[in-house]
């Protein structure tokens, strides 16, 4: 009798252990997927912030171009280049947000909207001179640098190597634009 119980007990224990293992794997998989989804949502949120800051940059430079005088053709060309760069960055960021399974943003930041109203009020008082336009553009470039820093240093949403490289490259190019605008602004200050 004991010989017939041992195989039965072995089968029962094996089946029970198999059920526990399958259950453990099932919950581990669900937990891992949930964690990955939450991480992707946070990363997409940060990328959407960068999309919005690039939209702000486009709107800001389009506005700056409208405020330029005819003798400021050099700035017009420079600002059009910045607009083209931001449109390229938008495409890259939008692709990454979609790849993460999230919806890319299409708007601008609230702070960007408030800042554009401020620019309008400031222009009423000071006019649309070259120095003022450059000061406003530098402020926008500072905001872009801060947004990229936040995305790169987010503890909530660590970036994989590919995304980190993309953001670092974009930030670096934006820094070049920032420095160009600052240099032109400093030259205008020195001449006034």
PyMOL commands that set and color helices and strands:
alter all, ss='L'
color gray80, all
select helices_A, chain A and resi 2-67+70-99+110-126+130-152+161-191
alter helices_A, ss='H'
color red, helices_A
deselect
rebuild
show_as cartoon
